[in-house]
Amino acid sequence: MDADAVARAFVEHYYRTFDTNRAGLAGLYQDNSMLSFEGAKTQGAAAITAKLTGLPFQQCQHNISTIDCQPSGPAGGVLVFVSGSLQLPGEQHALKFSQMFHLIPTPQASFYVLNDIFRLNYA
């Protein structure tokens, strides 16, 4: 497994889907998945999808600056750390963010998000 290739493909898919069809992210999470969004924890695919689709903006554009990854554990997981900026409609300045994903392989030769931590970076 090439962790870098997995990370790049996941990041491209995740943010493209987030920016165009947030509800489409549901399949990336499972019942044991956990999201920490600005410190608020949410567990389970349905609850995480509800949190992401319920954010107070309908449109946004992510611009990725960096992607760092490491293989994780004997089962073939991947840790992915992303930094970038988030542009909201009508806002003059983009918001800087960092996000970490722990990807776990599935029996279908894919990955799901076990852990997802998102933070805005205030300067």
C-alpha positions, 0 to 999 in steps of 0.5 A: 500500500502506498500511503501517499497515494491513498492520502492524495486520492482521499483528500481530493475526493473528500474536499471535492465532495464536501464542496459540491455535495456534503451529504455524499460524505456519509459513505466515508464514515461508519457507526464507530467513526468520530468527528471533532469539529472545533472541539465538539465531538460527534459519533456515528455516520448519521450524526456526523453527516447531520453535523456536516450538512447542518453547518451554517453555510451551503457553499464553500471552496477548500484550497489545500496547502499541504498533505502529510501522511503516515502508515498507521498500525498493522491493519494498514491504516493511514493518518492524514493531516491536511492544512489549507484555506476555506473560502466562504461566499461573500467573505473577503478573506479565506479561513485557514484550517487544519484537519486530521483523518485516520483512515481504516481499510475495509474488506472491500479494499477501500477505506473509511474515516475512523477519526476526523478532527477539524480546527480553524487556525486563527492568527 
